[in-house]
Each structure stands twice: as C-alpha cells, then as structure tokens.
Amino acid sequence: MAISIGKGLKLLWLICIIGVITLTFIYLILGERFDSLYFQFLAVLTLGYLPYTLTYRFFSTNTQQYLLFINMSIVTLAISVMLPLSHSNQVIVIFLPLLAILFNHRAIFLLSGIFSLCIYIFMDLIGGIHQSSLYEMMLELSLLVVYLLLLRNVLKLLVKQSKINFLFEKTVNTLIMAVEVKDDYTQGHSVRVSDYTMIIGTYMKNKGYEVDLESLRISSILHDIGKIKIPVDILTKEGKLTAEEFNVIKKHSKDGADLAQELEYPKDIVDSILYHHERFDGKGYPSGLKGDEIPLKSKIIALADTFDALTSNRPYRNAFTADKAYEIIVENMNTQFDPSFEDIFNAVFHDFVKYQTSKKDVHVVKDFKLKNIN
Ligand SMILES: [Fe+2]
C-alpha cells in the first residue's frame, strides 16, 4: 500500500551501475589505466546498500529513513577511507547532501548539492589541497553527480511518502468525522479508543508480548468505521433498541471490516475490526469466537472501547467515573474480557485516568504514519 524507500533503491542501484559503466567508458575512451581503487568504488557502490535493502521491509517508512541514512553514512565512510589522505577533506562534499536527506525537504537538498559542488570546485581548483588531473576531475565530478542523482531519487520518494501519509491522515479523519458527526455522543471516541489501545499495546510490548503498535493504531482508529452505514435514528435512539435495530447496529463490525478490505488494508487490520465485539465467553458478534480464537488486537480494542464508552455520556445515562468503569470491566473479566487482561488493565489503569483528565477533548488523528505494508 505504502511506497517504501527500499523499492526505490532498486532504481538507485541501476543509476549507480549506469554511472559506473559510463565512467568505465570515459576511462576507456580517454585511455586511462584502471587501478584497484576503481573496483573498490564499484564494489562499495553496488554492494554497500545490501544491509538496508535486506532489512527495510521490516520497518516503518520513518525508521527506513534513518536506517538508510546510517547505511549511506557507512558507505560514505568506506569511500572516504578508500580515498588518499589528500582527498580526505572531500568527505564533506559527499556527506552534506546525505545529511540534507534527513530534513526531507527539496530546497534544503538542492542547496546542499550546490554547496557541495562549490566546495568541490573550491578545494580542487582554488584551495590547492589536491590538484587533480583532468581525468581525475572528470571521474570525481561524474561520481558526485551520480551520487546527487541517487540522493535526489531517495528524497523524491520520501517527499511522496510524506504526502501519502498526509492524505491518509486526512482521509481517516474525514471517515471518522462522517461516522461521529451522526452522533454527538461519540465525538472523539475513535481517537480516544486508539490512544487507550496505544497505552495498553505499549505496556504489553514492554512486557514481551508481540504487539504491532502501528497496525493496532490503524485498527483501533477505524474500529467503528462500519457505523457509517447505520441510520442516524437507530444510532441516536434514546430508548431501548428493538431486536431488529440491534441487529442493524451489530452489522457495523462486519461492514467496517468489509470497508477496510475494500481499501486493501492488510488482513490483520481487517480481522481486528471484524472481531472487536467478540467476547471471551463466545457470546459476542459477529462470529461468536471465544478465548484465543479472538485476535489479540481485537481484545485490546474491546477493552479500550468499553472503557471509553463507560466513561462517556450516552443519551440514556451519564458517564461513569473511571473507578466505576474499572469495577465494571473487572467484574466482566472471564465473560466479556480475556482474564489474562486483568493484570494488564490494573497496570495501565492509572495511565488511562491520567490520559482521561488531560486529553478528553482530542478529536482528530495526529501524526499518523503508514507502515510499509506490502
Ligand atoms: Fe464497535
């Protein structure tokens, strides 16, 4: 779904190899002799990014950016070590644009590129640190241009990814708004539930559970998205719902999962949405799953969802206090909730209360990042 820098790296390698082949021809045409240094450059440029390429898919785009920076720094360092001492000051020339990549901004990158070229010319022609022959200068300048082209491509992908993340955030906000605008009482519910799941997920992760926080965040934010199909009069009905009306409400988890599938979200996110109203004792919906048949993320969402519902005003009752909500949830361990969550809930309850008092008015999704989902 998301663009990854790693996929773009294949193109970057191609640019590198084309650059190196071009230089080989320049050398051949100009009748220069190859030395081992040239082949070392070739090896570093073509093999140097292997660590990044082999591991990028396991990280979010944001982490990929830093991983790529570290990998490129190592490659740059390797190249600078290979250069004779008289050239060592030129490391700054290749390092500056690399540093600019971290800013994820075209103008900064362009300025760093121009600055690097100026430094190169200054050092080589005016500075007198190293007086290159015409061939050496052509080789170095060509390498620098290939290198800048390579980095420019990475930057293009990063900027594109930022834009996609921005649009994704907007789309998610709009979808949530479309659901919550129908019912004043659920304003901010999705974001709060998502924040509660992050508190639980982070705690569990620190305790050694395998929890994919990014996927949990997306699932929890979208958990009630299926309510978009529920008529307003049923959603906001103050009295008791008829069996028929309740059946309409119950369809929202399946409708939400269908929508997520339509949007090509990964299966674990679709399933987390689908089963967020399942109960540990098998009396939930839509499938009546019980115990460990229920996905872990759905169990986390169910707990967070219930806590927020209990501590929010409803048309038919006022909000319960956090302590009362705690009591109700603990009473329902082993029936509605997985009993193994009792210790977890005990441990995070204090953070729930802290969050509840400080961020009650959160309504929009912020800093939403898409994971590299292939
Ligand atoms: Fe729900």
Boltz pocket constraint, residues with backbone or C-beta under 6 A from the ligand:
constraints:
  - pocket:
      binder: B
      contacts: [[A, 223], [A, 224], [A, 252], [A, 253], [A, 276], [A, 277]]
      max_distance: 6.0
